């Protein structure tokens, strides 16, 4: 499963990218607004840091303007993925942009039928919102499973399932088990994935036992040659 980070914080993105953990980035107008920075400049900088897809969302709701905005966003960098909402106008914009060779992420997906339409429209990604469905008592991960089954029934669909609105490490595990192609994760959740109390306990024991030996693997000369 690919890992995208869901943020517009360039410092966070750079830190995770330096660790080799990122396959892409998703942003939205709310995340960009939190940075207080220029939208176009922020997307351009993120695209230079991460070679994978970077979702940049349109701000309009009518197809004609979405298409115009999408074309402008696509010119920022080759790895821009234009994000459009899952509406009739959004699907129309998706079809036009996809036919022009632009990657499109159809967002705000809350049903399997919507995901089916996104694939028919040529979306590169469809973004089911797991956490928001859970918030209203529906099964967000169950939706991922349904979409996976539908897409697997029709191998000609090239749309990848991008699990979004993930609120916990368990959501990430469940999305992977359900067959999501991508999980987009807030930086705070991504950093939690490495944590486990038994890992910390085991490491503390190893460090303590090694200290008792009085040995060292590296000496000063080794450090000078690094």
Secondary structure, 3 states (H helix, E strand, C coil): CEEEEECCCHHHHHHHHHCCCCCEEECCHHHHHHHCCCHHHHHHHHHHHCCCCEEEECCCCCHHHHHHHHHHHHCCCCCEEEEEECCHHHHHHHHHHHHCCCEEEEEEECCHHHHHHHHHCCCCEEEEEHHHHHHCCCCHHHHHHHHHHHHHHCCCCCCEEEEECCCCHHHHHHHHHHCCCEEEECHHHHHHCCCCHHHHHHHHHHHHHHHHHCCCCCCHHHHHCC
